[in-house]
Amino acid sequence: MRRWWIAFFVELFITALLVGGFFAYRHDYNAKIIQIETKEKEKEQVEQEKIEKKLAEQAEMENHIQKIKNDLVESSSMIDETFSEWLYNNYEEVCETLAEEIEAGTYAEKMWHEKTGKSLHVLFDESQGIMESDERMKEASIYEKTCADSECVSLSFAGDISFSHHYTPAQNYTNYGIDGAFSEELQDTMREADIFMLNNEFCYTNSNTPIGGKTYTFRADPKLVSRLDEMGVDIVSIANNHTYDYGEQGIIDTMNTLKDAGVPYVGAGKNLADAKNNIVYFVANGIKIAYIAATQVERDLPILTQPATETSAGVIRCFEPELVCDMIKEADKHSDFVIVYPHWGTELVKQMQADQQALAYAFIDAGADAIVGGHPHCLQGIEYYNDVPIFYSMSNFSFSSKVKNSCVLNLRVSIDGIQSARYLPCKESNGITYQCEKGATDYVQIIDILNTYSANASVDEDGYVKMVQPE
């Protein structure tokens, strides 16, 4: 009996130890579970705080970015929400910097060019995919040029040319090549320009049917268009009183010939809509430059050189300025610099005339940045209107066998506008045009003529043009 009690108490003791151990283990286990759960909750809380912080930072960044985009939209009529989005995605650092300029009130649109090497107009075309291929660019009448100087674009202009085989310059070219029509120094000058423009005063056609009522009609074989490339010509005006000498077929042949040769032209169209859209743009040094041409002559009835209509080909006329002013306004919306090349005035009259001035002033009020004129077959002077230069007449360049004073005009243009304007005196004589030597009699004579017939401008002995402030 005693042994049984001993066994009972031993079992009871062992059971108590087991139960106590179990409860101790359970308590310790629960404590560890609570500790683990607490740590997990703390970890989850830390992670949640990180997520909330990250979301807050992300929201703050998104607000910051959106503010920049909104500021860009408000800074320029050119920038809408889509363009702003593209600018930020492609030029984030520039957008950040320019947003600071906007905030500080020191922003200027030209800063896009300073920061990216491209004007806002060029960036917009890039955003539209226009700059992706030559085909897309040609569809938009945009041509890209590489410049010799990264600071300025060199734009040169000359007057009337004709490849008509009845006249000495064209005959010289045919018989002796380009050396028979232009001196070697002048050839270098023509080719040195980044963009060289002149007036194509004849039609490229094989038609033998000139229009009636004209004393002189000029045409050339379409294959002679290759001479333009040899001369370094980049663009021509066909807004003149001889491009329609062989009627509508002649001007259509001219446009087709130039197009097939890859030579941009301005001043006419296959119908009125085509003519109104005939604005040519060049992108050079990240600047977008627009060219427009129109003719004022003939001014008296009958009008032999027909304007483009809704159903027929013809030139762009500017006897009244409204059509061309609308074109200038359109060009100004899409470019940094607008050049207008009018055919105007009266033959052999050196003085600028009131109707030329009225047109020039209207063009400048519409947004033109430079006007280079022609038609009088002589040099006329220079005038500034609202700080914009008007070079009234460039005279002949390679047109006849007569002795004519001539010039090449060179403008150096940056994102800030015209940095310099310079006349390079030339002489057309016996069918060859040569560049005059500085200090020579003909050189001095040409500089004197330019000064004599200029209004508020002067030309120095090196040919540089300066605006003269009224006393």
Secondary structure as UniProt FT lines:
FT   HELIX           2..75
FT   TURN            77..78
FT   HELIX           81..90
FT   HELIX           92..104
FT   TURN            109..110
FT   HELIX           111..116
FT   HELIX           120..127
FT   TURN            128..129
FT   HELIX           130..132
FT   HELIX           134..139
FT   TURN            140..141
FT   STRAND          142..145
FT   STRAND          153..161
FT   TURN            165..166
FT   HELIX           168..176
FT   HELIX           178..180
FT   HELIX           184..192
FT   STRAND          195..200
FT   STRAND          203..204
FT   TURN            212..213
FT   STRAND          219..220
FT   HELIX           222..225
FT   HELIX           226..231
FT   STRAND          235..237
FT   TURN            241..246
FT   HELIX           247..260
FT   TURN            261..262
FT   STRAND          265..266
FT   STRAND          268..269
FT   HELIX           272..276
FT   STRAND          280..284
FT   TURN            285..286
FT   STRAND          287..295
FT   STRAND          314..315
FT   HELIX           322..334
FT   STRAND          337..343
FT   TURN            347..348
FT   HELIX           354..366
FT   STRAND          370..372
FT   STRAND          382..385
FT   TURN            386..387
FT   STRAND          388..391
FT   STRAND          396..398
FT   STRAND          404..414
FT   TURN            415..416
FT   STRAND          417..429
FT   TURN            430..431
FT   STRAND          432..435
FT   TURN            438..439
FT   HELIX           441..452
FT   STRAND          457..459
FT   TURN            461..462
FT   STRAND          464..467
//
